């Protein structure tokens, strides 16, 4: 199973940059999504942003993921 995770864009330089989740930073490619800006949320899959999300939708998804992981341990 593959999982795309909502992450906040914290840096952008050209088609690459950094995204963050829970204080952990990951490198990301933005080649697949148009006009990504610092501060926006994207779904990151295999190191690439594949979709933009608004903040509310990102927070709802992250809340559901936390709930799943907490209940699986």
C-alpha positions as CSV (number, residue, x, y, z in Angstrom):
1,X,0.0,0.0,0.0
2,X,1.2,3.5,-0.8
3,X,0.4,6.5,1.3
4,X,0.4,10.1,0.4
5,X,0.8,12.4,3.4
6,X,-0.2,16.1,3.7
7,X,2.8,18.3,4.5
8,X,3.4,22.0,4.7
9,X,5.8,23.6,2.2
10,X,8.6,25.5,4.1
11,X,11.1,26.2,1.3
12,X,10.9,26.4,-2.4
13,X,13.7,26.9,-5.0
14,X,12.7,26.2,-8.6
15,X,11.1,22.8,-8.8
16,X,12.4,21.5,-5.5
17,X,12.2,22.4,-1.8
18,X,11.4,21.3,1.7
19,X,8.2,20.2,3.3
20,X,7.6,19.6,7.0
21,X,5.4,17.4,9.2
22,X,5.7,17.3,13.0
23,X,9.0,19.1,12.9
24,X,10.6,16.7,10.5
25,X,11.7,18.1,7.1
26,X,11.7,16.2,3.8
27,X,13.0,17.1,0.4
28,X,10.2,17.4,-2.2
29,X,9.9,17.8,-5.9
30,X,7.2,20.2,-7.1
31,X,7.3,19.2,-10.8
32,X,3.8,17.6,-10.8
33,X,1.9,20.5,-9.2
34,X,1.5,24.0,-10.5
35,X,2.3,27.1,-8.6
36,X,3.1,25.7,-5.1
37,X,3.9,28.4,-2.6
38,X,5.6,28.4,0.8
39,X,3.0,27.9,3.5
40,X,0.7,25.8,1.4
41,X,0.0,22.1,2.0
42,X,0.7,19.4,-0.5
43,X,0.2,15.6,-0.5
44,X,3.7,14.1,-0.7
45,X,4.2,10.7,-2.3
46,X,7.6,9.1,-3.0
47,X,9.3,12.5,-2.6
48,X,7.0,14.4,-5.0
49,X,4.1,16.8,-4.3
50,X,1.1,15.2,-6.2
51,X,-1.7,17.6,-5.1
52,X,-2.3,20.8,-3.2
53,X,-4.7,20.9,-0.2
54,X,-6.2,23.7,1.7
55,X,-5.1,23.9,5.3
56,X,-8.5,22.7,6.7
57,X,-8.5,19.6,4.5
58,X,-4.8,18.9,5.4
59,X,-5.5,19.2,9.2
60,X,-8.5,16.9,8.9
61,X,-6.5,14.3,7.0
62,X,-3.6,14.5,9.5
63,X,-6.1,14.1,12.4
64,X,-7.5,10.9,10.8
65,X,-4.0,9.5,10.2
66,X,-3.1,10.2,13.9
67,X,-6.2,8.4,15.0
68,X,-5.5,5.3,12.8
69,X,-1.9,5.1,14.1
70,X,-2.8,5.6,17.7
71,X,-5.5,2.8,17.5
72,X,-3.2,0.4,15.8
73,X,-0.6,0.3,18.5
